[in-house]
Amino acid sequence: MQKVILQVPMDKSLRDLAEFSASTQGFSSLQEAVRLFVNKLAKGLINVSLEEVEYLSKAEGRALTKKYKAFVSEKKKGKTHLAHSANEMLDQLTS
């Protein structure tokens, strides 16, 4: 097997954080973690998805909680509907 070296330019602080994270997850080195990731990626055993985590502000959290409580109240009063198909939902919305 012919070996090659993969060089990935990055900030030192990013590398240090990644090394710490790899260590806390049981890897002996960041290199080992990267090697495992690349191996599984090459075999199609993992999918990569880049999603941004969304955090609500305190005001947004309060507004969402208020809406949720209103929904629960409406549900307890029997004012919500349940549809078992798209057509049933459309019938409920247009009636």
C-alpha positions, 0 to 999 in steps of 0.5 A: 500500500502506497501512503500519501500525506494529507496536509490541511491548512487551518488555524492553530486554535482550531487544530488544538480544539480538534485534538482535545475533542479527539482525545476526549472521545478516545482517539490517541491523536487527531491524525487517528480521528481524521484517518478513521473519518476519511476511511469511512467517508471513502467507503460510503459509510457516513454522510456529511451534513452541514447544518447550522444550529439555531439558538433562540433569543430570550424574547424568541423563546418566550414567544415560542413558549407562549404560542405552545401554551396557547396551542395546548390550551386549544387542544384541551378545548377540542379546537384542533383538528386531526387529518389522516390524509392531505385531502382530509386536511384540505377539506378541514381548511376549506370548511 
